[in-house]
Amino acid sequence: MAYDLSNCLVVGISSRALFDLERENQIFERDGVEAYCAYQREHEKEILPPGSGFQLIKALLNINTFFPESRRVEIIIMSHNSPDTSLRIFHSISHYGLDISRAALTSGAHLAPYLEAFKTDLFLSADEQDVQQAIDSNIAAGLICTHSNYSVDLTQDISQIRIAFDGDAVLFSDDSEKIYQSQGLEAFAAHEAKNAQSPLPEGPFAKLLKTLSMLQQSFPKDSVPIRTALVTARNAPAHERVIRTFRSWDVRVDEAFFLGGVEKSAVLKAFGAHIFFDDQPTHIDRASQVVPSARVPYKSPG
């Protein structure tokens, strides 16, 4: 009987998002694919250091230990590597004890068609084209920041995963944000107050939040290993529509921060986010200095 992925949280992650492959990527960009392949084969027994998405993936896989009879999380390596150059990646996976056995290795071909084939709920990559194609295919995807100042503590035992989301153009569509951009803050606030009773349209990460909420309900309330947060530039009176939207979706959001323009980084650090998703490059650039962060290149049609 075929293995059914439909009952799992499926996360696709590129090798550059899981491991630190910046040196190798520089070789690829400077010297081309043949030099890159030769380098990977020559160093295939060398273990790769953790990348920006490592701790998140490690913690997500830990959820499976609570369900010995049925896995709830499946991680798929999604890589432009060829099978011949992938041995270093799998050696590193084995070295760190990551329970990852599935992969799509495309030798440079587009990854987007395979995301749907693997029923992917979330895709993390350091390749902007891949992320954009995933978003265009209605799959939650983030361009993970590979340059940061924080360090990965391999000895840290993460008992609770903390995932933070921006609101507009991430959990929700960018319809309201367009009003702010074109007409200003007063028009935005008036529009949101007028439509407070109307749920916001879903954005690219709405389905993921619902999946996480369902997964949270599998645990006793006092021992849930996943905690979510909304970290948004919205403030009162634009908060009400957000809260009513979550109610209409019947989702659980553990913490919400309506910052009204206050810098997000300090809040994200205090929350202890293992990943933060935002559509604004300025927010991501600052946040990525303190927590793993990924930009969502989403724009709604029209």
KEKE-3310 file (N, C-alpha, C; in steps of 0.2 Angstrom, whole numbers, plus 5000, padded with zeros to 4 digits):
npx = (5004:5003:5012:5004:5003:4994:4989:4999:5009:5017:5033:5043:5060:5074:5091:5100:5093:5092:5105:5121:5127:5133:5146:5148:5138:5143:5154:5147:5140:5151:5160:5153:5142:5149:5161:5155:5149:5160:5167:5158:5158:5171:5171:5162:5161:5163:5155:5141:5138:5124:5110:5099:5087:5088:5085:5072:5067:5072:5065:5052:5052:5053:5040:5035:5039:5029:5019:5020:5014:5009:5016:5016:5022:5031:5046:5053:5067:5070:5078:5090:5101:5109:5107:5120:5127:5122:5126:5133:5124:5115:5123:5126:5113:5111:5122:5117:5107:5094:5077:5075:5070:5066:5066:5067:5077:5082:5092:5094:5082:5065:5057:5044:5033:5034:5031:5017:5015:5020:5012:5014:5014:5022:5035:5052:5066:5081:5081:5075:5067:5062:5054:5045:5038:5032:5023:5015:5009:5000:5005:5011:5026:5043:5056:5071:5082:5099:5109:5115:5116:5114:5117:5117:5112:5117:5115:5104:5088:5073:5058:5046:5040:5041:5032:5031:5020:5018:5004:4995:4996:5002:4996:4984:4976:4983:4974:4970:4982:4985:4976:4981:4994:4991:4982:4984:4986:4975:4964:4965:4963:4950:4944:4946:4939:4926:4924:4925:4917:4918:4926:4944:4951:4959:4976:4993:4997:4987:4981:4991:4992:4980:4982:4992:4985:4976:4984:4989:4978:4979:4985:4986:4980:4990:5002:5006:5017:5019:5019:5011:5011:5005:5013:5011:5010:4998:4987:4975:4961:4961:4963:4952:4946:4955:4955:4942:4942:4951:4942:4932:4939:4941:4953:4968:4977:4991:4998:4997:5003:5000:5007:5008:5018:5029:5046:5048:5058:5063:5052:5050:5062:5060:5049:5055:5055:5057:5055:5051:5039:5036:5031:5038:5053:5061:5057:5060:5074:5079:5073:5079:5092:5091:5082:5078:5072:5060:5056:5040:5035:5023:5009:4993:4981:4977)
npy = (4994:5011:5025:5037:5054:5063:5064:5071:5084:5092:5097:5104:5107:5116:5111:5121:5129:5120:5117:5125:5131:5141:5144:5134:5138:5150:5145:5138:5150:5157:5149:5139:5125:5113:5114:5116:5103:5095:5099:5096:5082:5079:5083:5075:5068:5076:5084:5095:5111:5117:5125:5140:5135:5124:5121:5123:5112:5101:5102:5101:5087:5081:5081:5069:5059:5059:5052:5037:5027:5033:5044:5062:5073:5076:5078:5083:5083:5095:5098:5106:5099:5085:5067:5062:5072:5073:5065:5071:5079:5069:5062:5071:5073:5061:5061:5071:5065:5067:5062:5060:5054:5055:5063:5075:5076:5086:5089:5103:5106:5113:5115:5117:5109:5097:5100:5100:5087:5080:5084:5096:5106:5117:5126:5129:5139:5144:5150:5162:5161:5148:5149:5159:5153:5142:5150:5155:5144:5142:5137:5138:5147:5152:5163:5159:5167:5167:5173:5178:5184:5176:5161:5143:5132:5117:5109:5112:5108:5108:5110:5115:5122:5137:5148:5162:5174:5187:5197:5204:5200:5188:5179:5184:5190:5203:5213:5223:5229:5235:5246:5253:5256:5264:5274:5278:5278:5283:5280:5266:5262:5267:5259:5246:5246:5249:5236:5227:5216:5208:5194:5193:5190:5175:5173:5167:5159:5155:5142:5134:5139:5134:5121:5119:5123:5112:5102:5106:5103:5090:5088:5088:5103:5109:5105:5107:5106:5116:5133:5147:5164:5180:5193:5209:5225:5231:5240:5245:5253:5242:5230:5222:5216:5206:5197:5193:5187:5176:5169:5165:5156:5146:5144:5142:5154:5158:5169:5187:5201:5218:5230:5243:5250:5249:5242:5225:5216:5215:5210:5198:5191:5190:5182:5171:5165:5152:5153:5166:5173:5185:5198:5209:5216:5224:5222:5209:5209:5215:5207:5194:5195:5192:5181:5166:5169:5171:5177:5181:5181:5187:5192:5197:5192:5205)
npz = (5000:4996:5003:5012:5011:5014:5027:5034:5040:5028:5024:5013:5010:5004:5001:5004:5013:5023:5027:5029:5015:5008:5004:4994:4986:4981:4974:4964:4958:4954:4946:4940:4935:4934:4941:4954:4955:4955:4967:4977:4976:4979:4992:4999:5010:5020:5034:5033:5039:5050:5043:5041:5042:5050:5064:5065:5057:5064:5076:5071:5067:5079:5083:5079:5088:5097:5092:5090:5082:5070:5059:5060:5054:5039:5031:5016:5006:4994:4980:4969:4966:4958:4958:4960:4966:4978:4989:5000:5006:5011:5019:5029:5034:5040:5050:5059:5064:5059:5054:5040:5025:5012:4996:4982:4969:4957:4947:4942:4936:4937:4953:4957:4951:4958:4971:4973:4970:4981:4990:4997:5011:5016:5009:5010:5004:4997:4985:4975:4963:4964:4975:4972:4961:4968:4977:4967:4963:4973:4985:5001:5004:5008:5006:5013:5024:5022:5027:5043:5060:5071:5080:5078:5091:5094:5104:5110:5116:5109:5115:5112:5097:5089:5079:5069:5061:5049:5045:5034:5017:5020:5030:5027:5012:5001:5000:5009:5012:5000:5000:5010:5005:4994:4998:5011:5029:5036:5028:5026:5040:5042:5032:5037:5049:5045:5039:5049:5053:5043:5037:5033:5017:5012:5013:5007:5017:5025:5024:5029:5042:5047:5046:5055:5067:5068:5070:5083:5090:5093:5104:5123:5131:5139:5135:5122:5108:5099:5095:5090:5083:5079:5071:5068:5059:5061:5071:5084:5076:5068:5072:5076:5065:5061:5072:5072:5060:5062:5071:5062:5054:5063:5070:5080:5087:5096:5102:5099:5092:5090:5083:5077:5070:5078:5079:5074:5077:5091:5098:5091:5095:5109:5109:5104:5091:5080:5066:5056:5046:5033:5022:5018:5013:5021:5035:5036:5034:5045:5055:5053:5058:5071:5073:5064:5048:5034:5018:5010:4995:4990:4980:4977:4964:4951)
capx = (5000:5007:5012:4999:5006:4988:4988:5005:5011:5023:5037:5049:5065:5080:5097:5103:5089:5093:5112:5125:5130:5135:5153:5147:5134:5148:5158:5142:5139:5157:5164:5148:5139:5154:5165:5151:5148:5167:5168:5153:5160:5177:5170:5155:5162:5163:5148:5139:5136:5117:5108:5094:5080:5089:5082:5064:5066:5074:5060:5046:5053:5052:5033:5033:5040:5023:5014:5024:5010:5008:5019:5012:5026:5036:5051:5056:5072:5069:5085:5092:5106:5108:5108:5127:5130:5118:5128:5135:5118:5112:5128:5125:5107:5113:5126:5114:5101:5087:5073:5073:5072:5063:5069:5066:5083:5080:5097:5093:5075:5061:5054:5037:5028:5035:5028:5010:5015:5022:5006:5018:5011:5026:5041:5057:5071:5085:5081:5069:5063:5058:5049:5039:5034:5028:5018:5011:5006:4996:5008:5015:5033:5046:5063:5074:5088:5104:5115:5112:5120:5112:5121:5113:5115:5115:5114:5097:5082:5068:5052:5041:5042:5038:5032:5028:5018:5015:4997:4993:5000:5005:4990:4978:4978:4986:4969:4970:4988:4985:4973:4986:4999:4988:4978:4987:4985:4968:4960:4966:4960:4943:4941:4946:4934:4920:4923:4927:4913:4919:4933:4949:4952:4965:4983:4996:4999:4981:4980:4996:4990:4974:4985:4995:4980:4973:4990:4989:4973:4981:4989:4983:4981:4995:5008:5007:5024:5019:5016:5010:5011:5004:5017:5009:5011:4992:4985:4967:4955:4962:4964:4946:4944:4960:4953:4936:4944:4953:4936:4928:4943:4941:4960:4971:4984:4993:5000:4996:5006:4998:5013:5007:5024:5035:5050:5046:5063:5063:5046:5052:5067:5057:5044:5059:5053:5061:5055:5046:5037:5034:5032:5042:5061:5064:5056:5064:5081:5080:5071:5084:5098:5089:5078:5077:5066:5059:5051:5035:5035:5016:5005:4987:4980:4973)
capy = (5000:5017:5029:5042:5060:5068:5065:5073:5091:5090:5103:5104:5111:5115:5109:5127:5131:5116:5117:5131:5129:5147:5143:5130:5142:5155:5141:5138:5156:5160:5144:5135:5119:5107:5115:5114:5096:5092:5101:5092:5075:5079:5084:5072:5065:5082:5086:5102:5115:5118:5132:5144:5131:5117:5120:5122:5105:5096:5102:5098:5080:5079:5079:5062:5055:5059:5048:5031:5023:5037:5051:5068:5077:5073:5082:5081:5087:5098:5101:5106:5094:5079:5062:5061:5077:5073:5061:5075:5081:5063:5060:5076:5072:5055:5063:5075:5061:5069:5057:5062:5049:5057:5069:5076:5079:5087:5091:5109:5107:5117:5111:5118:5103:5091:5102:5097:5079:5078:5087:5100:5112:5123:5125:5134:5138:5150:5152:5166:5159:5142:5151:5163:5148:5139:5154:5156:5137:5141:5133:5142:5146:5157:5163:5159:5171:5163:5177:5181:5185:5172:5155:5137:5129:5110:5105:5115:5103:5112:5106:5119:5125:5144:5150:5169:5176:5193:5197:5206:5197:5182:5175:5186:5193:5210:5218:5229:5232:5239:5252:5257:5259:5269:5279:5280:5275:5284:5277:5259:5261:5267:5253:5240:5247:5248:5229:5223:5210:5203:5190:5195:5185:5171:5174:5161:5155:5153:5135:5131:5140:5130:5114:5119:5123:5106:5098:5108:5100:5083:5087:5091:5110:5111:5102:5108:5107:5121:5139:5152:5171:5185:5199:5213:5232:5233:5241:5247:5249:5237:5223:5218:5212:5201:5193:5190:5182:5169:5165:5162:5151:5142:5143:5144:5158:5158:5176:5192:5208:5223:5234:5249:5253:5247:5237:5219:5212:5214:5206:5191:5188:5189:5176:5165:5162:5147:5155:5171:5175:5192:5199:5216:5215:5228:5218:5202:5210:5216:5201:5189:5196:5189:5174:5163:5172:5170:5182:5178:5186:5186:5198:5194:5194:5211)
capz = (5000:4995:5009:5011:5014:5015:5034:5038:5039:5024:5023:5008:5011:5000:5005:5006:5018:5029:5028:5026:5008:5005:5001:4989:4981:4978:4969:4958:4954:4951:4942:4936:4938:4934:4947:4960:4956:4957:4974:4981:4976:4982:4999:5000:5017:5025:5036:5032:5046:5050:5040:5044:5044:5053:5071:5064:5054:5069:5081:5068:5067:5085:5085:5077:5094:5101:5089:5087:5077:5064:5058:5059:5050:5035:5028:5010:5003:4988:4978:4962:4965:4955:4963:4960:4970:4984:4995:5005:5010:5015:5025:5034:5037:5045:5055:5064:5066:5056:5052:5033:5020:5005:4992:4975:4966:4950:4942:4940:4934:4942:4959:4958:4949:4963:4977:4973:4969:4987:4994:5002:5015:5017:5006:5012:5000:4997:4978:4974:4958:4966:4980:4968:4958:4973:4979:4961:4963:4979:4991:5006:5003:5010:5004:5019:5024:5024:5031:5049:5066:5077:5080:5080:5096:5092:5111:5113:5115:5108:5117:5108:5091:5089:5072:5069:5055:5048:5044:5027:5012:5022:5032:5024:5006:5002:4998:5014:5012:4994:5002:5014:5001:4989:5000:5017:5035:5038:5023:5028:5046:5040:5028:5042:5054:5042:5037:5055:5054:5037:5037:5028:5012:5014:5010:5005:5023:5028:5024:5034:5049:5049:5047:5062:5072:5068:5073:5090:5094:5094:5111:5128:5130:5143:5133:5115:5106:5093:5098:5085:5085:5074:5073:5063:5060:5062:5078:5084:5077:5063:5075:5077:5059:5062:5077:5069:5054:5065:5073:5056:5052:5068:5071:5086:5087:5104:5104:5094:5093:5086:5084:5075:5067:5082:5076:5075:5079:5098:5099:5088:5099:5115:5107:5103:5085:5076:5060:5055:5039:5032:5015:5018:5014:5027:5041:5036:5035:5053:5059:5052:5063:5078:5072:5057:5044:5027:5015:5007:4989:4988:4977:4975:4957:4950)
cpx = (5004:5007:5008:5002:5000:4987:4994:5005:5018:5027:5043:5054:5071:5086:5101:5099:5091:5100:5115:5129:5132:5141:5152:5143:5138:5152:5153:5141:5145:5160:5159:5147:5144:5159:5162:5151:5155:5168:5164:5156:5167:5176:5164:5155:5162:5156:5147:5136:5128:5116:5102:5088:5082:5086:5075:5063:5067:5068:5053:5046:5052:5045:5031:5035:5034:5018:5018:5021:5009:5011:5015:5016:5031:5040:5054:5061:5071:5075:5086:5098:5104:5109:5115:5130:5126:5120:5130:5129:5115:5117:5127:5118:5108:5117:5122:5108:5094:5084:5070:5075:5069:5066:5067:5073:5083:5086:5096:5086:5070:5058:5047:5032:5028:5032:5021:5010:5016:5017:5010:5014:5015:5033:5046:5063:5075:5085:5074:5064:5059:5052:5043:5035:5030:5022:5013:5007:5001:4999:5012:5022:5036:5054:5067:5080:5094:5110:5112:5117:5119:5116:5116:5116:5112:5113:5107:5092:5076:5061:5046:5043:5038:5038:5028:5026:5016:5008:4995:4998:5004:4999:4984:4981:4980:4981:4969:4976:4989:4982:4978:4992:4997:4985:4980:4984:4977:4963:4960:4962:4952:4940:4941:4940:4927:4918:4925:4923:4914:4926:4938:4950:4958:4971:4986:4997:4993:4980:4985:4995:4984:4977:4988:4991:4977:4978:4990:4984:4974:4984:4985:4985:4988:5002:5009:5014:5024:5015:5016:5009:5009:5008:5015:5009:5004:4991:4977:4966:4955:4963:4958:4944:4949:4957:4946:4937:4947:4947:4933:4932:4943:4948:4962:4977:4985:4994:4999:4999:5004:5002:5012:5013:5030:5039:5048:5052:5064:5058:5047:5057:5064:5052:5049:5057:5059:5060:5049:5045:5034:5035:5036:5049:5064:5063:5060:5072:5083:5079:5077:5091:5097:5086:5078:5071:5066:5054:5046:5033:5028:5013:4999:4985:4976:4977)
cpy = (5006:5021:5035:5048:5065:5069:5068:5081:5090:5097:5101:5109:5110:5113:5115:5130:5127:5116:5123:5129:5136:5147:5139:5134:5147:5151:5140:5144:5159:5155:5140:5129:5113:5108:5114:5107:5093:5093:5097:5084:5074:5080:5081:5069:5070:5084:5094:5105:5116:5125:5135:5140:5125:5116:5119:5115:5100:5096:5099:5090:5077:5077:5072:5057:5054:5054:5042:5027:5026:5043:5056:5073:5074:5078:5080:5086:5089:5101:5101:5102:5088:5073:5061:5066:5077:5069:5065:5077:5075:5061:5065:5075:5066:5057:5067:5071:5063:5063:5059:5057:5050:5063:5069:5080:5080:5089:5098:5111:5110:5112:5111:5112:5098:5093:5099:5090:5076:5081:5092:5106:5118:5121:5131:5133:5145:5153:5155:5164:5153:5144:5155:5158:5144:5143:5155:5149:5136:5137:5138:5141:5152:5157:5164:5163:5167:5166:5180:5181:5180:5165:5149:5133:5121:5106:5107:5109:5107:5108:5109:5123:5132:5147:5157:5171:5184:5192:5198:5203:5191:5177:5177:5189:5200:5215:5224:5233:5237:5246:5256:5260:5264:5275:5281:5277:5277:5281:5269:5258:5262:5261:5247:5240:5246:5240:5225:5217:5205:5200:5192:5189:5181:5173:5167:5156:5153:5146:5132:5133:5136:5123:5114:5119:5116:5101:5100:5104:5093:5082:5090:5099:5112:5108:5102:5110:5112:5127:5144:5159:5175:5191:5204:5221:5235:5235:5243:5253:5243:5230:5219:5213:5206:5195:5189:5185:5175:5165:5162:5156:5145:5139:5145:5148:5160:5165:5180:5198:5213:5229:5241:5253:5252:5242:5230:5214:5210:5209:5198:5187:5186:5183:5170:5161:5158:5149:5161:5173:5182:5194:5205:5214:5218:5225:5212:5203:5211:5210:5195:5190:5193:5182:5172:5166:5171:5175:5179:5183:5185:5193:5195:5196:5201:5217)
cpz = (5000:5001:5008:5015:5016:5023:5038:5036:5035:5022:5018:5009:5007:5004:5007:5012:5024:5031:5026:5020:5005:5001:4994:4983:4978:4973:4962:4954:4951:4945:4938:4939:4938:4940:4953:4961:4958:4964:4978:4981:4980:4990:5002:5007:5022:5027:5035:5038:5045:5047:5044:5046:5048:5060:5070:5062:5060:5074:5078:5068:5073:5087:5083:5083:5098:5098:5086:5082:5070:5064:5057:5055:5046:5031:5022:5008:4996:4985:4971:4961:4961:4960:4965:4965:4977:4990:5001:5010:5014:5021:5031:5038:5042:5051:5061:5066:5064:5053:5045:5028:5013:5002:4985:4973:4959:4945:4939:4937:4939:4947:4959:4957:4954:4969:4978:4973:4976:4992:5000:5005:5016:5013:5008:5007:5000:4989:4977:4969:4960:4971:4977:4964:4962:4975:4973:4960:4969:4984:4995:5005:5005:5008:5010:5019:5026:5027:5037:5054:5071:5075:5081:5085:5096:5099:5113:5111:5115:5109:5114:5103:5091:5082:5072:5062:5055:5046:5036:5022:5014:5025:5029:5017:5007:5000:5002:5013:5006:4996:5006:5010:4996:4992:5007:5023:5037:5034:5025:5035:5046:5037:5033:5047:5051:5040:5043:5055:5048:5037:5032:5023:5014:5010:5009:5011:5027:5029:5029:5041:5051:5050:5054:5068:5073:5072:5081:5094:5095:5101:5116:5129:5134:5141:5125:5113:5100:5096:5092:5087:5078:5076:5067:5065:5061:5070:5078:5080:5071:5066:5075:5071:5059:5066:5075:5063:5057:5068:5068:5054:5057:5069:5078:5085:5094:5106:5098:5096:5088:5087:5082:5073:5072:5079:5079:5079:5087:5101:5097:5093:5106:5114:5106:5096:5082:5068:5060:5048:5038:5025:5013:5018:5020:5034:5041:5037:5042:5057:5059:5055:5070:5078:5065:5054:5037:5024:5010:5001:4986:4985:4975:4967:4957:4953)
residu = (MET:ALA:TYR:ASP:LEU:SER:ASN:CYS:LEU:VAL:VAL:GLY:ILE:SER:SER:ARG:ALA:LEU:PHE:ASP:LEU:GLU:ARG:GLU:ASN:GLN:ILE:PHE:GLU:ARG:ASP:GLY:VAL:GLU:ALA:TYR:CYS:ALA:TYR:GLN:ARG:GLU:HIS:GLU:LYS:GLU:ILE:LEU:PRO:PRO:GLY:SER:GLY:PHE:GLN:LEU:ILE:LYS:ALA:LEU:LEU:ASN:ILE:ASN:THR:PHE:PHE:PRO:GLU:SER:ARG:ARG:VAL:GLU:ILE:ILE:ILE:MET:SER:HIS:ASN:SER:PRO:ASP:THR:SER:LEU:ARG:ILE:PHE:HIS:SER:ILE:SER:HIS:TYR:GLY:LEU:ASP:ILE:SER:ARG:ALA:ALA:LEU:THR:SER:GLY:ALA:HIS:LEU:ALA:PRO:TYR:LEU:GLU:ALA:PHE:LYS:THR:ASP:LEU:PHE:LEU:SER:ALA:ASP:GLU:GLN:ASP:VAL:GLN:GLN:ALA:ILE:ASP:SER:ASN:ILE:ALA:ALA:GLY:LEU:ILE:CYS:THR:HIS:SER:ASN:TYR:SER:VAL:ASP:LEU:THR:GLN:ASP:ILE:SER:GLN:ILE:ARG:ILE:ALA:PHE:ASP:GLY:ASP:ALA:VAL:LEU:PHE:SER:ASP:ASP:SER:GLU:LYS:ILE:TYR:GLN:SER:GLN:GLY:LEU:GLU:ALA:PHE:ALA:ALA:HIS:GLU:ALA:LYS:ASN:ALA:GLN:SER:PRO:LEU:PRO:GLU:GLY:PRO:PHE:ALA:LYS:LEU:LEU:LYS:THR:LEU:SER:MET:LEU:GLN:GLN:SER:PHE:PRO:LYS:ASP:SER:VAL:PRO:ILE:ARG:THR:ALA:LEU:VAL:THR:ALA:ARG:ASN:ALA:PRO:ALA:HIS:GLU:ARG:VAL:ILE:ARG:THR:PHE:ARG:SER:TRP:ASP:VAL:ARG:VAL:ASP:GLU:ALA:PHE:PHE:LEU:GLY:GLY:VAL:GLU:LYS:SER:ALA:VAL:LEU:LYS:ALA:PHE:GLY:ALA:HIS:ILE:PHE:PHE:ASP:ASP:GLN:PRO:THR:HIS:ILE:ASP:ARG:ALA:SER:GLN:VAL:VAL:PRO:SER:ALA:ARG:VAL:PRO:TYR:LYS:SER:PRO:GLY)
# end
